Structures are given as structure tokens and as C-alpha cells.
Amino acid sequence: MSVRHLPAAPGLGFKPEHFAAIRSTRPDLGFFEVHAENYMGAGGVPHAQLRALREEYALSLHGVGLSIGGAGRLDAEHLARLKRLCAIYEPESFSEHLAWSSHGGDYLNDLLPLPYTPETLGIVCDHIDEVQAVLGRRMLLENPSTYVLFAQSTLSETDFLAEVARRTGCGLLLDVNNVFVSATNHRADPRAYLAAFPLAAVGELHLGGHAEEALPSGPLLIDAHGAPVADPVWTLYAEVLARTGPLPTLIEWDNDVPELPVLMEEAAQAGALLDGAEVRHARAG
């Protein structure tokens, strides 16, 4: 199984409206990330832009449509398209979500949660084994942002993810904003979650912004990817790096996307924390 690595540096999610600015300024970034499903068509401007980026930067493909947590079989045609895309661009990383988004041939425009039980654990592991066998590469699985908890769950999310990684050999993508969102929504401690998270399996980190709704029971956070990274998330990110050392870190901004310089400011903030983590780990070593 092929194992590739992104550089332990900041990256951005590529947005076509930034292409001209990227080509003219050559920003100091470790990688760009794209949603795989946006490039499953044949040719055209999207592929021309991605080929140009690929010549100069490492690439992360981030899937949103495999429905890893779905009860049914994986969509063989979708997986075949993903395999072709990986063959064309040879990305350093491919990742997907611990979620489901299809049922009985119907596709939902959302990433839906699943109960953490031995049954769903077996389904997720079988699906990841199939993905990794077809792609011939190790994938990363992202922790979700959640808004409900299932009474059926018999495993914690961190234990579920740790067992998935152990059984399948996949890596994990730790979205720090998702941890903060879920912990706030469930009135839990994000640091306790991170203390239990299998950090040794993490191959990439995500940082993004969230929206907040005021409810009588307390704040509800939405993983909207349409705002700057919140200060508490930066704090958690720094604490993760203190334990792991520097890791590839994506600034994720998908809605109300600002101009490239705004994203570069957040990338620079992540870069400063990565540099500090590298120095500390070099001294410790």
C-alpha cells in the first residue's frame, strides 16, 4: 500500500477565484487541498488550473461523497472515478469523513453522523479496507462535527476512531474546529476528547471557522467554514502541536470566501505555531 506524506506546513483549500493571485504571487504554502468530487469531470478549466497548481505544490484530495459510514455498499463507479483522479494527480494525501451521505441510491447534500457500535465499526472498517485496496494507498479519516448523540452508541468517538485506525491501518485527519464544535454542542470538554484521541495516527490537521446560534439551552455551533478560526480553536491547535510536533495543517474556508491575503494571514498564524512546535520538539529530541 502506497504511503505518501504532505509537508508539515500550512495549506489552503484551493478556490478557483484565487487562481490568478496564486499564479502571480506564488504564496509560501506547503500544499493545496481540493474536494475530489469537483474534479471528477473530464478536462476543462478546473483540470487546467489543478494541473498548474500540482506542478508547484503538494496536493491533498479531500472526499465528501464516498459515504464511508453508510450501511450499503460503496458506490463502485464513484470509487473508480476517485481512483482515476488519484492516478492523474498522484496526491500526497487522500482523506474522507466519518459520516454517511447516501442511502438506497439517493445522495444527500450533507455529512450525517452514525452511532458508534460494533456493527457500524465493522461497516466502516470494511469500507475503508475496500477504498485502500482500490486506490492502493493509505487514506485518512476525519472526525466529524456533530449536533446529536445516539443512545445506541456503545463506544466513544475516540475509541471508535482508534479501533478503525488499528484494524485498517488508515490514518486520521484531526479537525480541531470539529472537536470544539462538537464539545460545545454536547457540553463536553474538548481537552478531554483530545487527551483520548489517537494522535499517533494523525496525518493532517484542519482548522476552520464556525457559526454560532443562541438557543435557550446554550450556544449551538455550526461547522460552517465561513469565518476566521476562533481563538479557542487556535489554543487547542497549539496544544495539539505541543504533543505531536508539526503536522500538515489546512486552513479550511468554503463559504463567504475572502480574498487570498486574508487566508494567507491565517496560514501565517498556523505557520508560526508550526515553527514553534518544530523548535520545541527539536530541543526535546
C-alpha positions as CSV (number, residue, x, y, z in Angstrom):
1,M,0.0,0.0,0.0
2,S,1.4,3.4,-1.0
3,V,2.0,5.8,1.8
4,R,2.7,9.5,0.9
5,H,3.0,12.5,3.1
6,L,2.1,16.1,3.0
7,P,4.8,18.6,4.2
8,A,4.3,19.7,7.8
9,A,3.4,23.2,6.8
10,P,0.3,25.3,6.3
11,G,-2.0,24.7,3.3
12,L,-5.1,26.2,1.9
13,G,-8.2,24.9,0.2
14,F,-8.0,25.9,-3.4
15,K,-10.7,28.2,-4.7
16,P,-10.8,28.9,-8.5
17,E,-11.3,32.7,-7.9
18,H,-7.9,32.8,-6.3
19,F,-6.1,31.1,-9.2
20,A,-4.8,34.3,-10.8
21,A,-3.5,35.6,-7.5
22,I,-1.8,32.3,-6.7
23,R,-0.1,32.2,-10.0
24,S,1.1,35.8,-9.7
25,T,2.3,35.7,-6.1
26,R,3.4,32.1,-5.6
27,P,2.3,32.0,-2.0
28,D,4.6,30.3,0.5
29,L,2.4,27.3,1.3
30,G,3.1,23.6,1.8
31,F,0.1,22.3,-0.1
32,F,-3.4,22.9,-1.6
33,E,-6.4,20.8,-0.8
34,V,-9.4,20.3,-3.2
35,H,-12.6,18.4,-2.9
36,A,-12.2,15.3,-5.1
37,E,-15.8,15.4,-6.4
38,N,-15.2,18.8,-8.0
39,Y,-12.6,17.2,-10.4
40,M,-14.3,14.1,-11.5
41,G,-15.5,15.6,-14.8
42,A,-13.4,15.4,-18.0
43,G,-11.0,18.2,-18.7
44,G,-11.8,21.9,-18.9
45,V,-10.7,24.9,-16.8
46,P,-10.9,23.1,-13.4
47,H,-8.3,20.5,-14.5
48,A,-6.1,23.0,-16.3
49,Q,-5.9,25.0,-13.0
50,L,-5.3,22.0,-10.9
51,R,-2.5,20.7,-13.2
52,A,-0.8,24.1,-12.9
53,L,-1.0,24.0,-9.1
54,R,0.2,20.4,-9.0
55,E,3.4,21.4,-10.8
56,E,4.4,23.6,-7.9
57,Y,2.6,22.4,-4.7
58,A,1.9,19.2,-2.9
59,L,-1.8,18.2,-3.2
60,S,-4.4,16.8,-0.8
61,L,-7.6,15.3,-2.2
62,H,-10.5,15.6,0.3
63,G,-13.6,13.5,-0.5
64,V,-17.1,14.3,0.5
65,G,-19.1,11.6,-1.4
66,L,-17.9,8.1,-0.5
67,S,-20.4,7.7,2.3
68,I,-17.8,5.7,4.4
69,G,-20.3,5.3,7.2
70,G,-23.3,4.3,5.1
71,A,-25.0,1.0,5.7
72,G,-24.9,0.0,2.0
73,R,-22.1,-0.9,-0.3
74,L,-19.8,1.8,-1.6
75,D,-20.6,3.2,-5.0
76,A,-18.2,1.4,-7.3
77,E,-18.5,4.0,-10.1
78,H,-17.7,6.8,-7.6
79,L,-14.7,4.8,-6.3
80,A,-13.5,4.2,-9.9
81,R,-13.6,7.9,-10.6
82,L,-11.7,8.6,-7.5
83,K,-9.1,6.0,-8.5
84,R,-8.6,7.7,-11.9
85,L,-8.3,11.1,-10.2
86,C,-5.6,9.8,-7.9
87,A,-3.8,8.2,-10.9
88,I,-3.8,11.5,-12.7
89,Y,-2.6,13.8,-9.9
90,E,-0.8,11.4,-7.6
91,P,-1.8,13.4,-4.5
92,E,0.3,13.2,-1.3
93,S,-2.9,12.6,0.7
94,F,-6.5,11.4,0.3
95,S,-9.0,11.8,3.1
96,E,-12.7,11.3,3.7
97,H,-15.2,11.8,6.5
98,L,-16.5,9.6,9.2
99,A,-20.1,10.1,8.0
100,W,-22.7,8.8,5.6
101,S,-24.4,10.7,2.8
102,S,-26.2,8.2,0.6
103,H,-28.9,5.5,1.0
104,G,-30.6,3.3,-1.5
105,G,-29.1,5.2,-4.4
106,D,-30.2,8.6,-3.1
107,Y,-27.5,11.2,-2.3
108,L,-27.9,13.8,0.4
109,N,-26.1,17.1,0.4
110,D,-24.8,16.6,3.9
111,L,-22.4,14.6,6.0
112,L,-24.6,12.7,8.5
113,P,-23.5,11.1,11.8
114,L,-23.6,7.5,12.7
115,P,-23.9,5.6,16.0
116,Y,-20.7,4.1,17.4
117,T,-21.4,0.4,17.8
118,P,-19.6,-2.8,16.9
119,E,-21.9,-3.1,13.8
120,T,-21.1,0.3,12.4
121,L,-17.4,-0.2,13.3
122,G,-17.4,-3.3,11.1
123,I,-19.1,-1.5,8.2
124,V,-16.7,1.5,8.4
125,C,-13.6,-0.8,8.5
126,D,-14.9,-2.9,5.6
127,H,-15.4,0.3,3.5
128,I,-12.0,1.7,4.4
129,D,-10.4,-1.6,3.5
130,E,-12.1,-1.5,0.1
131,V,-11.1,2.1,-0.5
132,Q,-7.5,1.5,0.4
133,A,-7.3,-1.7,-1.7
134,V,-8.8,0.0,-4.8
135,L,-6.7,3.2,-4.5
136,G,-3.6,1.3,-3.5
137,R,-2.9,3.9,-0.9
138,R,-3.5,4.7,2.8
139,M,-6.3,7.1,3.4
140,L,-7.1,9.5,6.3
141,L,-10.4,9.5,8.1
142,E,-11.7,12.8,9.5
143,N,-13.5,13.2,12.9
144,P,-17.0,14.7,12.4
145,S,-18.7,17.8,13.8
146,T,-21.8,16.5,15.5
147,Y,-25.1,18.0,16.7
148,V,-26.8,14.9,18.1
149,L,-25.7,11.9,20.1
150,F,-27.1,8.4,19.6
151,A,-28.5,6.4,22.5
152,Q,-27.3,3.2,20.6
153,S,-23.6,4.2,20.8
154,T,-21.6,1.8,23.0
155,L,-18.2,3.3,22.0
156,S,-16.8,6.7,22.4
157,E,-15.9,8.6,19.2
158,T,-12.2,8.5,20.1
159,D,-12.2,4.7,20.8
160,F,-14.2,4.2,17.6
161,L,-11.6,6.1,15.5
162,A,-8.7,4.4,17.3
163,E,-10.1,1.0,16.5
164,V,-10.8,1.9,12.9
165,A,-7.1,3.0,12.5
166,R,-5.9,-0.1,14.3
167,R,-7.9,-2.6,12.2
168,T,-7.5,-0.9,8.8
169,G,-4.1,0.8,9.0
170,C,-5.7,4.0,7.8
171,G,-4.5,7.4,9.2
172,L,-6.7,10.1,10.8
173,L,-7.4,13.6,9.9
174,L,-7.9,15.6,13.1
175,D,-10.2,18.6,12.5
176,V,-9.6,20.8,15.6
177,N,-12.6,23.0,14.9
178,N,-14.9,19.9,14.7
179,V,-13.6,18.9,18.2
180,F,-14.5,22.4,19.6
181,V,-17.9,22.5,17.8
182,S,-18.9,19.0,19.0
183,A,-17.7,19.5,22.5
184,T,-19.5,22.8,22.8
185,N,-22.7,21.4,21.4
186,H,-22.7,18.4,23.8
187,R,-21.4,20.4,26.8
188,A,-18.3,18.3,26.9
189,D,-14.6,19.1,27.4
190,P,-12.6,19.4,24.2
191,R,-9.4,18.8,26.0
192,A,-10.6,15.5,27.4
193,Y,-11.5,14.5,23.9
194,L,-8.1,15.4,22.6
195,A,-6.4,13.6,25.5
196,A,-8.2,10.4,24.4
197,F,-7.6,10.9,20.6
198,P,-5.1,8.6,18.9
199,L,-2.8,11.4,17.9
200,A,-0.1,8.9,16.7
201,A,-2.3,8.1,13.7
202,V,-2.9,11.7,12.6
203,G,-1.6,12.7,9.2
204,E,-3.2,16.1,8.8
205,L,-4.9,18.8,10.8
206,H,-7.8,21.0,9.8
207,L,-8.6,24.5,11.1
208,G,-11.8,26.3,10.2
209,G,-14.4,28.8,11.4
210,H,-17.8,28.1,12.7
211,A,-21.1,30.0,13.2
212,E,-23.0,30.3,16.5
213,E,-26.7,30.2,17.2
214,A,-28.1,31.2,20.5
215,L,-30.6,28.7,22.0
216,P,-32.3,28.6,25.3
217,S,-30.2,25.6,26.3
218,G,-27.0,27.4,25.4
219,P,-25.0,28.1,22.2
220,L,-25.2,25.8,19.2
221,L,-22.1,25.9,17.0
222,I,-22.3,25.1,13.2
223,D,-19.3,23.9,11.3
224,A,-19.9,26.4,8.5
225,H,-16.4,27.1,7.2
226,G,-17.3,30.7,6.6
227,A,-15.4,32.7,9.3
228,P,-11.9,33.1,10.7
229,V,-10.6,30.4,13.1
230,A,-11.8,31.2,16.6
231,D,-9.4,32.0,19.3
232,P,-10.3,28.8,21.4
233,V,-9.6,26.7,18.4
234,W,-6.2,28.3,17.9
235,T,-5.4,27.5,21.5
236,L,-6.5,23.8,21.1
237,Y,-4.4,23.6,17.9
238,A,-1.3,24.9,19.7
239,E,-1.9,22.3,22.5
240,V,-2.2,19.5,19.9
241,L,1.1,20.6,18.3
242,A,2.8,20.6,21.7
243,R,2.0,16.8,21.8
244,T,2.5,15.8,18.2
245,G,5.1,18.2,16.8
246,P,4.4,19.9,13.4
247,L,1.8,18.4,11.1
248,P,0.3,19.4,7.8
249,T,-2.4,22.0,8.6
250,L,-5.2,23.1,6.3
251,I,-7.0,26.4,6.7
252,E,-10.5,25.4,5.6
253,W,-12.8,28.2,4.3
254,D,-15.6,27.2,2.0
255,N,-18.4,29.8,2.4
256,D,-18.2,33.6,2.2
257,V,-14.6,33.0,1.0
258,P,-12.4,36.1,1.4
259,E,-9.6,37.3,-0.8
260,L,-6.4,35.3,-0.8
261,P,-4.4,37.7,1.5
262,V,-7.0,37.0,4.3
263,L,-6.4,33.3,4.0
264,M,-2.7,33.8,3.9
265,E,-2.9,35.7,7.2
266,E,-4.4,32.6,8.8
267,A,-1.9,30.4,7.1
268,A,0.9,32.5,8.5
269,Q,-0.6,32.2,12.0
270,A,-0.6,28.4,11.7
271,G,2.9,28.6,10.3
272,A,4.2,30.5,13.3
273,L,2.7,27.8,15.6
274,L,4.2,25.1,13.5
275,D,7.6,26.7,13.7
276,G,7.4,26.9,17.4
277,A,6.4,23.3,17.7
278,E,9.3,22.2,15.5
279,V,11.7,24.1,17.7
280,R,10.3,22.6,20.9
281,H,10.4,19.1,19.5
282,A,14.0,19.5,18.2
283,R,15.1,20.6,21.7
284,A,13.2,17.7,23.3
285,G,14.8,15.3,20.9
